[in-house]
Amino acid sequence: MAGLNGRIALVTGAGRGIGRAIAEALASAGCKVVAAARTDDELRSVVDGITLAGGEAVALQVDLSDRDQTMTLPERAAAQAGPIDVLVNNAGVGSSGDPRPFVDFRDQYWDLSLEVNLTVPYLLTKLTMPHMLEQRWGRVITVASVNGRRPALHGSAYTASKHGVIGLMRAVALEVAAQGVTVNCICPGPVKTLMNDLRIQYDADRLGRDLAEHEQELTPVGGRLVPEDIAPMAVYLASDAAQMVTGQAWNICGGLDMA
């Protein structure tokens, strides 16, 4: 993809699911990828796969619920691969971890969700932005959710954090638009990941529905997406072809949200 050969891309939550698919796609497009996640064996698998396919990647183990680790991640990434040109804020906490009605919501889960889903993208974008502005080229791509547009039942923290991160990224996009840096969000619908497996099981149980039937009716297209459905948009937004695209929140959701 034009403009990506030799670019350094940091992808958080890259060990599996959407993050892994984006990391692999960016590597195929010519980026050197810094794959960051909590689980070491998953990271090794990602890096090995990219390397075997002829790409370049390094792994950084990090727990982004720990503010100190978040603050040092860009510096660690730069030491391994070089300053970050493309930041993909993908790591997140879903509503499936502890779904509850609002009046019963656990404050600790609220704090965790807002930290990882909103504050971490804020901090990583802030820390990587100076290099992008200096070279007058950069890409920030944040994986939000259709729940940044519509609520998730029993998912107050997830809904609030995803609405918040879309607003944050649009505010940043406005500030840096004239300086060669674009900032966009991707809003996936239900994707076949471990996190979403738990969510659809919760909803099927809550509704007293057969799981397979419930899954098939999640989107107008039918069924759920797969991580590889999300990755091409990330590559496009990172490329020179998208130099006039900024401040947007792109739905990839099987028609679930047609706004």
C-alpha positions in Angstrom: 0.0 0.0 0.0 1.4 3.4 -1.0 3.3 5.2 1.8 3.6 2.3 4.2 6.9 0.7 3.2 9.3 1.2 6.1 6.7 2.9 8.3 6.7 1.8 12.0 3.3 0.7 13.3 2.5 0.1 17.0 -0.6 -2.1 17.4 -2.0 -2.6 20.9 -4.0 -5.7 21.8 -2.1 -7.5 18.9 -2.0 -10.9 20.4 -5.3 -12.1 19.0 -8.5 -11.1 17.3 -8.8 -7.8 15.6 -5.4 -6.6 16.8 -3.7 -9.6 15.4 -5.5 -9.3 12.0 -4.5 -5.6 11.8 -0.9 -6.3 12.7 -0.6 -9.0 10.1 -2.2 -6.8 7.4 0.0 -3.8 8.2 3.1 -6.0 8.0 1.9 -7.3 4.6 1.5 -3.7 3.4 5.1 -2.9 4.3 5.1 -1.7 7.9 7.5 -2.9 10.5 5.0 -3.8 13.3 5.5 -3.5 17.0 2.9 -6.0 18.4 2.0 -5.1 22.0 -0.2 -7.3 24.2 -0.3 -9.0 27.6 0.3 -12.6 26.7 3.8 -13.6 25.7 3.0 -16.8 23.8 0.3 -15.1 21.7 2.8 -12.3 20.8 5.4 -14.8 19.8 2.9 -16.5 17.5 2.0 -13.2 15.8 5.6 -12.2 15.3 6.5 -15.7 14.0 3.6 -15.6 11.6 4.5 -12.2 10.2 8.2 -13.2 9.9 7.4 -16.4 8.1 5.2 -14.4 5.6 8.2 -12.1 4.9 7.3 -9.2 7.1 9.0 -7.5 10.0 7.7 -7.5 13.5 8.8 -7.3 17.1 6.8 -8.1 20.3 6.4 -6.1 23.4 4.6 -7.5 26.4 2.6 -4.9 28.2 -0.4 -4.6 30.6 -2.2 -1.4 29.6 -4.3 -1.4 32.8 -1.1 -0.4 34.5 -0.6 3.4 33.9 3.2 3.1 34.3 3.5 0.5 31.6 1.3 2.5 29.3 3.5 5.6 29.7 6.7 3.7 28.8 5.3 1.7 25.8 6.0 4.3 23.1 9.6 4.7 24.3 10.1 0.9 24.4 8.6 0.6 21.0 10.9 3.3 19.6 13.9 1.6 21.1 13.0 -1.7 19.4 11.9 -0.4 16.0 12.1 3.4 15.7 9.7 6.3 16.4 6.0 5.4 15.7 4.5 6.5 12.4 1.2 4.6 12.7 -0.5 4.1 16.0 -3.4 1.5 16.2 -5.2 1.8 19.5 -6.9 -1.6 19.6 -6.6 -3.0 23.1 -9.8 -2.8 25.0 -12.0 -4.0 27.8 -15.4 -5.3 26.6 -18.8 -5.3 28.2 -18.6 -9.1 28.5 -16.2 -9.0 31.4 -18.8 -8.1 34.0 -22.2 -7.2 32.4 -24.6 -5.7 34.9 -27.5 -3.3 35.1 -26.4 0.3 35.7 -27.6 0.4 39.3 -25.5 -2.8 40.1 -22.5 -1.8 38.0 -19.2 -2.3 39.8 -17.2 0.9 40.1 -13.9 -1.1 39.7 -15.0 -2.3 36.3 -16.0 1.2 35.3 -12.6 2.4 36.3 -10.8 -0.4 34.4 -13.0 0.1 31.2 -12.4 3.9 31.1 -8.7 3.4 31.7 -8.1 0.9 29.0 -10.7 2.1 26.4 -10.3 5.8 26.7 -7.4 7.0 28.8 -4.9 4.6 27.2 -5.7 5.8 23.7 -5.4 9.4 25.0 -2.0 8.8 26.5 -0.5 6.7 23.6 -1.8 9.2 21.1 -0.3 12.1 23.1 3.0 10.4 23.5 3.4 9.4 19.8 2.1 12.6 18.3 5.2 14.8 18.6 7.2 12.6 16.2 4.3 12.6 13.7 3.9 16.3 13.8 7.7 16.8 13.4 7.8 14.8 10.3 4.4 16.1 9.1 3.1 12.5 8.5 1.3 10.2 10.9 -1.7 8.0 11.4 -3.7 7.3 14.5 -6.4 4.6 14.1 -8.5 3.7 17.1 -10.7 0.6 17.2 -13.9 1.9 18.8 -17.2 0.1 18.4 -20.8 0.4 17.1 -21.5 0.9 20.8 -19.8 4.2 20.4 -22.9 5.1 18.5 -25.6 3.0 20.2 -25.8 1.6 23.7 -24.9 -1.8 24.9 -27.4 -3.2 27.3 -25.8 -3.8 30.7 -22.6 -2.3 29.4 -22.6 1.3 30.7 -18.8 1.6 31.0 -18.2 0.1 27.5 -20.8 2.4 25.9 -19.5 5.5 27.7 -15.8 4.7 26.9 -16.5 4.0 23.2 -18.6 7.2 22.8 -15.8 9.0 24.6 -12.9 7.7 22.5 -14.7 8.7 19.2 -15.1 12.2 20.5 -11.5 12.4 21.7 -10.2 11.2 18.3 -12.3 13.8 16.5 -11.0 16.5 18.7 -7.4 15.5 18.1 -8.1 15.1 14.3 -9.2 18.7 14.2 -6.1 20.0 15.9 -3.6 18.2 13.6 -5.5 18.0 10.3 -3.3 20.7 8.6 0.0 19.0 9.7 -0.1 15.8 7.8 -1.5 13.6 10.6 -4.9 11.9 10.2 -6.9 10.5 13.2 -9.8 8.1 12.6 -11.8 5.4 14.3 -13.1 2.0 13.2 -16.4 0.9 14.7 -16.8 -2.9 14.4 -20.0 -4.7 15.0 -20.0 -8.2 16.6 -16.8 -9.9 15.7 -15.8 -13.5 16.4 -13.4 -13.0 19.2 -13.1 -14.5 22.7 -14.4 -11.3 24.2 -17.5 -11.2 21.9 -18.1 -14.9 22.5 -18.8 -14.2 26.1 -21.1 -11.3 25.2 -23.3 -13.1 22.8 -23.6 -16.1 25.2 -24.7 -13.6 28.0 -27.3 -12.1 25.7 -28.6 -15.5 24.5 -28.9 -16.7 28.1 -30.6 -13.4 29.1 -33.1 -13.7 26.3 -33.6 -17.4 26.6 -32.6 -18.0 23.0 -30.6 -20.7 21.2 -27.0 -19.5 20.8 -26.7 -20.4 17.2 -30.0 -18.7 16.3 -29.1 -15.6 18.3 -25.7 -15.3 16.6 -27.2 -15.7 13.1 -29.5 -12.7 13.7 -27.0 -10.3 15.1 -26.5 -8.4 11.9 -28.7 -7.8 8.8 -26.1 -9.5 6.7 -26.3 -12.5 9.0 -24.0 -13.7 11.8 -20.9 -12.1 13.1 -17.9 -10.6 11.4 -14.4 -12.1 11.6 -11.2 -10.1 12.5 -10.0 -10.1 8.9 -13.1 -8.1 8.0 -11.7 -5.2 10.0 -8.1 -5.2 8.9 -8.4 -3.8 5.4 -9.9 -0.5 6.7 -7.0 -0.1 9.0 -4.5 -0.5 6.2 -6.4 1.9 4.0 -6.6 4.6 6.8 -2.8 4.1 7.4 -2.0 4.6 3.7 -1.4 7.7 1.6 -4.6 6.9 -0.2 -6.5 8.1 2.9 -4.6 11.4 3.3 -7.8 13.4 3.0 -9.7 11.2 5.5 -9.7 12.3 9.1 -12.0 12.7 12.1 -14.2 9.8 10.9 -15.7 6.8 12.6 -16.2 4.0 10.1 -18.8 1.3 10.7 -17.8 -2.2 9.8 -20.8 -4.0 11.2 -22.7 -6.1 8.7 -25.4 -3.4 8.5 -26.1 -3.3 12.3 -25.7 0.4 12.4 -26.4 2.3 9.2 -25.7 5.8 10.4 
